[in-house]
C-alpha cells in the first residue's frame, strides 16, 4: 500500500531538495502561529497593525508575533504568503495521495489507529482527547524549539544543522520510550 | 510566482507524506515502538539523498546556496524537541503529518490540529516571559552547521568539509538499506 523505503525516501528527499533549490527549506509548525494570529486578529483587530517604523511594516501587541521586526505579524496581515499557502496545499496533497493510493479496503479511512484500539478500545472520544492533548504538546514543543520534524529534523539535518541533529536526538529520546510504554500490548 | 510554487511544492510534499505512510499514526507509533522500521528507513533515505544531492549541487555550482536557511541552536531546541517527542508518541502525528492526515479525512487529525492551535497560542502568550530566560540561551554560536555552508558558522571550518556532508548523506542511505523492516 505505501511506497517502499527507497522509492519513498527518494520522493521525500526530492521534495525537500526542490523546496530549498526553488524557494526555502520546508517548515510547517510556524503556520499554526500564523493561523492563531489570523483568528486572534479577526476577534481583536488591534492585535496586528501597520507600523512604518517596524522592519517588516507591521507590529503586534503580542511579543511573539512582533519578533524579528514583525515578521510573523506581516504574515498574519497577508495570509496569502508562500509559507501559509504551502501548508494549506499539504491538505490537498494528502487528499490526492489518499485518492491515488487505491486501497483494497475501498479507500475507507481507518479512523482509529490499531495501536490505539488495542490499548484504549475503539471509543472515538478517547482518541479525540489523546490527539488534542498530543497536538497541544507537539505544537508548544515545536514553537519552543523553533521548528518541528519538517523544519528541524528533515530540512535541518539536510543542511547539517547542529540544531537539527540535537532536535532529532531529543525528540526520539523521549518519543521511543513513551511509545513503548503507552502502546505496549 | 511564489504562491504558485507554494501550491505545487506543498501539494507534492503532502502527497509524498501520505504515500510513504507518515500520515498514518499506526506507522509512526510502530516506528517509535521500534516494531516497524519502514518509516525510519524512508526518513533516513530521504535525509541522506536530499543532503548528498544538495551539497553535490552546491559544489558543482548548479544549486544556489542563497536559499539555505539554518535554524539557530539554543537550549529551547532540546526541551522543545523532548516535548514534541512526547506528543508525537502519544498522538502519532507531528505538525506536517497532522495537516496531511486532515486532508485524507481523519477526524483525529482535526483534533490534533485544534490542540496544536491551542499549544501554539499558549506559547505565543508565554513568549514575552520566556525570551530572556535560559531557554533562549544560544549554543554553538547559534546558526551552526557541521560543515561549511554560505549561511552558517561551521564546526568543521575547512573548505573541503562539504564532502563530509555528502559522506554522511551516503551513510544514511546505507543505514536505511541495512535496517530491518520489522524487528519484533
Contacts between the chains, C-beta under 8 A, distances in Angstrom:
chain1	res1	chain2	res2	distance
A	1	B	21	7.8
A	2	B	19	6.4
A	2	B	20	5.9
A	2	B	21	3.8
A	2	B	24	7.7
A	2	B	27	7.3
A	2	B	38	7.3
A	3	B	19	5.2
A	3	B	20	5.5
A	3	B	21	8.0
A	3	B	42	7.7
A	5	B	38	6.2
A	5	B	41	3.7
A	5	B	42	4.7
A	5	B	45	5.8
A	5	B	176	5.9
A	5	B	181	7.8
A	6	B	45	6.1
A	6	B	176	7.7
A	6	B	177	7.9
A	8	B	16	7.5
A	8	B	19	6.8
A	8	B	20	3.7
A	8	B	21	7.7
A	8	B	42	4.2
A	8	B	45	7.4
A	8	B	46	7.5
A	9	B	20	7.9
A	9	B	41	7.0
A	9	B	42	4.8
A	9	B	43	7.4
A	9	B	44	7.2
A	9	B	45	2.5
A	9	B	46	4.5
A	9	B	48	7.5
A	9	B	49	6.1
A	9	B	173	7.7
A	9	B	176	6.1
A	10	B	45	7.0
A	10	B	46	7.8
A	10	B	49	5.9
A	11	B	16	4.6
A	11	B	19	7.1
A	11	B	20	7.1
A	11	B	46	7.9
A	12	B	16	5.5
A	12	B	17	7.8
A	12	B	20	6.1
A	12	B	42	6.4
A	12	B	43	7.3
A	12	B	45	7.5
A	12	B	46	3.3
A	12	B	49	8.0
A	12	B	50	7.6
A	13	B	45	6.9
A	13	B	46	4.4
A	13	B	47	7.2
A	13	B	48	7.3
A	13	B	49	3.3
A	13	B	50	3.8
A	13	B	53	7.1
A	14	B	49	7.5
A	14	B	50	7.3
A	15	B	9	7.1
A	15	B	12	5.5
A	15	B	13	4.8
A	15	B	16	5.1
A	16	B	46	6.8
A	16	B	47	7.9
A	16	B	50	4.3
A	17	B	49	7.8
A	17	B	50	4.5
A	17	B	53	5.5
A	17	B	54	5.9
A	17	B	57	8.0
A	18	B	9	6.0
A	18	B	12	7.3
A	19	B	9	5.2
A	19	B	13	7.4
A	20	B	50	8.0
A	20	B	54	6.5
A	20	B	63	8.0
A	20	B	67	5.4
A	20	B	68	6.5
A	21	B	57	7.3
A	21	B	63	5.5
A	21	B	64	7.4
A	21	B	67	6.7
A	22	B	5	5.8
A	22	B	9	7.0
A	22	B	67	7.4
A	23	B	2	6.9
A	23	B	5	5.6
A	23	B	6	7.7
A	23	B	9	7.0
A	23	B	67	6.5
A	24	B	67	5.4
A	24	B	69	5.5
A	25	B	67	7.7
A	25	B	68	7.2
A	25	B	69	5.2
A	26	B	9	7.7
A	26	B	13	6.3
A	26	B	96	8.0
A	28	B	95	4.5
A	28	B	96	4.2
A	28	B	99	6.6
A	29	B	95	4.4
A	29	B	120	7.5
A	32	B	95	6.6
A	32	B	113	7.9
A	32	B	116	5.2
A	32	B	117	5.8
A	32	B	119	7.9
A	32	B	120	4.0
A	33	B	120	5.0
A	33	B	123	7.8
A	33	B	124	6.1
A	35	B	117	6.3
A	36	B	117	5.6
A	36	B	120	5.4
A	36	B	121	4.7
A	36	B	124	6.3
A	37	B	124	7.8
A	39	B	117	7.7
A	40	B	121	7.8
A	62	B	124	5.7
A	62	B	125	7.4
A	62	B	127	7.8
A	62	B	128	7.9
A	63	B	127	5.2
A	63	B	128	3.7
A	63	B	131	6.8
A	64	B	123	7.2
A	64	B	124	4.3
A	64	B	127	3.9
A	64	B	128	7.5
A	65	B	124	6.9
A	67	B	127	7.6
A	67	B	131	7.8
A	80	B	3	6.4
A	81	B	2	7.6
A	82	B	2	4.5
A	82	B	3	6.9
A	82	B	5	7.0
A	82	B	6	4.6
A	83	B	6	7.4
A	85	B	3	5.5
A	85	B	6	3.9
A	85	B	7	6.2
A	85	B	10	6.7
A	86	B	6	4.3
A	86	B	7	8.0
A	86	B	9	6.5
A	86	B	10	3.9
A	86	B	13	7.7
A	87	B	10	6.6
A	87	B	96	8.0
A	87	B	99	6.0
A	88	B	10	7.0
A	89	B	6	6.2
A	89	B	7	4.8
A	89	B	8	7.8
A	89	B	9	7.7
A	89	B	10	2.9
A	89	B	11	4.7
A	89	B	14	6.6
A	90	B	10	5.0
A	90	B	11	7.4
A	90	B	13	5.9
A	90	B	14	3.5
A	90	B	17	7.4
A	90	B	96	6.7
A	90	B	99	4.9
A	90	B	100	5.5
A	90	B	103	7.0
A	91	B	14	6.6
A	91	B	99	5.8
A	91	B	100	7.1
A	91	B	102	5.6
A	91	B	103	3.9
A	92	B	10	7.7
A	92	B	11	5.5
A	92	B	14	6.5
A	92	B	103	6.2
A	93	B	10	6.4
A	93	B	11	4.1
A	93	B	12	6.5
A	93	B	13	6.2
A	93	B	14	2.2
A	93	B	15	4.1
A	93	B	16	7.6
A	93	B	17	7.4
A	93	B	18	6.9
A	93	B	100	6.6
A	93	B	103	6.7
A	94	B	14	4.6
A	94	B	15	7.4
A	94	B	17	7.0
A	94	B	18	4.8
A	94	B	23	6.0
A	94	B	99	7.3
A	94	B	100	3.6
A	94	B	101	6.4
A	94	B	102	6.9
A	94	B	103	2.9
A	94	B	104	5.0
A	95	B	103	4.2
A	95	B	104	6.4
A	95	B	105	7.7
A	96	B	11	6.8
A	96	B	14	7.5
A	96	B	15	5.2
A	96	B	18	7.8
A	97	B	14	6.7
A	97	B	15	4.4
A	97	B	16	7.5
A	97	B	17	7.5
A	97	B	18	2.9
A	97	B	19	5.0
A	97	B	23	7.9
A	97	B	100	7.4
A	97	B	103	7.9
A	97	B	104	7.2
A	98	B	18	6.0
A	98	B	103	7.2
A	98	B	104	4.1
A	98	B	105	7.2
A	100	B	15	7.7
A	100	B	19	7.7
A	101	B	18	7.3
A	101	B	19	6.9
A	109	B	104	6.0
A	109	B	105	4.7
A	109	B	106	5.8
A	110	B	24	7.9
A	110	B	26	7.6
A	111	B	106	6.5
A	111	B	107	6.0
A	111	B	108	6.7
A	112	B	108	7.1
A	113	B	24	7.7
A	113	B	25	4.2
A	113	B	26	4.6
A	113	B	29	6.8
A	113	B	92	6.0
A	113	B	108	8.0
A	114	B	26	5.3
A	115	B	25	7.3
A	115	B	26	5.7
A	115	B	29	4.8
A	115	B	30	7.2
A	115	B	33	7.7
A	115	B	92	7.6
A	116	B	25	7.3
A	116	B	92	7.9
A	124	B	107	6.9
A	124	B	108	7.7
A	127	B	108	5.1
A	127	B	111	7.8
A	128	B	107	7.1
A	128	B	108	6.3
A	128	B	111	4.4
A	129	B	111	7.7
A	130	B	90	6.1
A	130	B	91	6.2
A	131	B	91	4.6
A	131	B	92	8.0
A	131	B	93	6.7
A	131	B	108	4.5
A	131	B	109	7.2
A	131	B	111	4.4
A	131	B	112	4.2
A	131	B	115	6.6
A	132	B	111	4.5
A	132	B	112	7.0
A	132	B	114	6.1
A	132	B	115	3.8
A	132	B	118	7.8
A	133	B	87	7.4
A	133	B	90	6.7
A	133	B	91	7.6
A	133	B	115	6.2
A	134	B	87	4.3
A	134	B	88	7.3
A	134	B	90	4.2
A	134	B	91	2.7
A	134	B	92	7.7
A	134	B	93	6.7
A	134	B	112	6.2
A	134	B	115	6.6
A	135	B	87	6.8
A	135	B	91	6.3
A	135	B	93	7.0
A	135	B	98	6.6
A	135	B	111	6.9
A	135	B	112	3.8
A	135	B	113	6.2
A	135	B	114	6.8
A	135	B	115	2.9
A	135	B	116	3.9
A	135	B	117	8.0
A	135	B	118	7.6
A	135	B	119	6.5
A	136	B	87	7.1
A	136	B	115	4.0
A	136	B	116	6.8
A	136	B	118	5.1
A	136	B	119	3.9
A	136	B	122	7.7
A	137	B	83	5.5
A	137	B	84	7.5
A	137	B	86	5.6
A	137	B	87	3.3
A	137	B	90	7.1
A	137	B	115	8.0
A	137	B	119	6.4
A	138	B	83	7.5
A	138	B	84	5.2
A	138	B	87	3.6
A	138	B	88	5.9
A	138	B	91	6.9
A	138	B	93	7.1
A	138	B	94	6.2
A	138	B	95	6.5
A	138	B	98	7.9
A	138	B	112	7.7
A	138	B	115	7.9
A	138	B	116	6.2
A	138	B	119	6.8
A	139	B	87	8.0
A	139	B	95	6.4
A	139	B	115	7.4
A	139	B	116	3.8
A	139	B	117	7.3
A	139	B	118	7.8
A	139	B	119	3.8
A	139	B	120	4.4
A	139	B	123	7.4
A	140	B	80	7.9
A	140	B	83	6.1
A	140	B	119	3.7
A	140	B	120	7.1
A	140	B	122	6.1
A	140	B	123	5.1
A	141	B	79	7.7
A	141	B	80	4.5
A	141	B	81	6.9
A	141	B	82	7.1
A	141	B	83	2.9
A	141	B	84	3.7
A	141	B	85	7.7
A	141	B	86	7.4
A	141	B	87	6.4
A	141	B	119	7.8
A	142	B	80	6.4
A	142	B	84	5.3
A	142	B	94	8.0
A	142	B	95	5.9
A	142	B	120	7.9
A	143	B	80	7.1
A	143	B	119	7.5
A	143	B	120	5.6
A	143	B	123	4.1
A	143	B	124	7.6
A	144	B	76	4.6
A	144	B	79	6.1
A	144	B	80	3.3
A	144	B	83	6.7
A	144	B	123	6.4
A	144	B	130	7.8
A	144	B	135	6.9
A	145	B	76	6.0
A	145	B	77	4.8
A	145	B	78	7.9
A	145	B	79	7.5
A	145	B	80	2.7
A	145	B	81	5.1
A	145	B	83	7.9
A	145	B	84	6.5
A	146	B	71	5.6
A	146	B	72	6.6
A	146	B	74	7.6
A	146	B	76	7.0
A	146	B	77	6.5
A	146	B	80	7.2
A	147	B	71	5.4
A	148	B	84	6.4
A	148	B	94	5.7
A	148	B	95	4.5
A	148	B	96	6.8
A	149	B	84	7.5
A	149	B	88	7.5
A	149	B	94	4.1
A	149	B	95	7.2
A	149	B	96	6.4
A	149	B	97	7.6
A	150	B	94	7.7
A	150	B	95	7.1
A	150	B	96	4.6
A	151	B	71	6.7
A	152	B	71	6.2
A	152	B	77	7.2
A	152	B	81	7.3
A	153	B	43	8.0
A	153	B	47	7.9
A	154	B	43	7.5
A	154	B	46	6.9
A	154	B	47	6.0
A	154	B	50	7.7
A	155	B	69	7.9
A	156	B	70	7.6
A	156	B	71	5.9
A	157	B	47	5.0
A	157	B	51	6.9
A	158	B	47	5.8
A	158	B	50	4.7
A	158	B	51	4.5
A	158	B	54	6.0
A	159	B	51	7.5
A	159	B	54	7.3
A	159	B	68	5.8
A	159	B	70	5.7
A	159	B	145	6.0
A	159	B	149	6.2
A	159	B	151	8.0
A	159	B	152	7.5
A	160	B	51	7.1
A	160	B	145	4.6
A	160	B	146	4.0
A	160	B	147	5.0
A	160	B	149	7.5
A	160	B	164	8.0
A	160	B	165	5.0
A	160	B	168	7.0
A	161	B	70	5.0
A	161	B	71	6.0
A	161	B	73	7.5
A	161	B	143	8.0
A	161	B	144	7.2
A	161	B	145	5.3
A	161	B	152	7.3
A	162	B	73	4.8
A	162	B	139	7.8
A	162	B	140	4.9
A	162	B	144	4.3
A	162	B	145	6.5
A	162	B	146	6.8
A	162	B	155	6.9
A	163	B	70	7.5
A	163	B	71	4.7
A	163	B	72	6.4
A	163	B	73	4.0
A	163	B	74	7.9
A	163	B	77	5.1
A	163	B	144	7.5
A	164	B	71	7.1
A	165	B	146	7.6
A	166	B	73	6.7
A	166	B	77	5.9
A	166	B	78	6.1
A	166	B	81	7.2
A	167	B	77	5.2
A	167	B	78	7.7
A	167	B	80	7.6
A	167	B	81	4.2
A	168	B	81	7.4
A	169	B	81	7.5
A	170	B	77	7.3
A	170	B	78	4.8
A	170	B	79	7.7
A	170	B	80	7.9
A	170	B	81	3.2
A	170	B	82	4.9
A	170	B	85	6.7
A	171	B	81	4.4
A	171	B	82	7.0
A	171	B	84	5.3
A	171	B	85	3.9
A	171	B	88	6.7
A	172	B	32	7.8
A	172	B	85	6.5
A	173	B	82	7.0
A	173	B	85	6.8
A	174	B	81	7.8
A	174	B	82	4.5
A	174	B	83	7.8
A	174	B	85	3.5
A	174	B	86	5.2
A	174	B	89	7.3
A	175	B	32	4.9
A	175	B	85	3.6
A	175	B	86	7.1
A	175	B	88	5.1
A	175	B	89	4.2
A	176	B	32	5.5
A	176	B	33	7.7
A	176	B	34	6.5
A	176	B	89	7.5
A	178	B	32	7.5
A	178	B	85	6.8
A	178	B	86	5.6
A	178	B	89	3.8
A	178	B	90	6.7
A	179	B	29	5.4
A	179	B	32	3.5
A	179	B	33	4.7
A	179	B	89	4.0
A	180	B	32	7.7
A	180	B	33	5.3
A	180	B	34	7.2
A	182	B	89	6.7
A	182	B	90	6.5
A	183	B	29	5.5
A	183	B	33	5.8
A	184	B	33	7.8
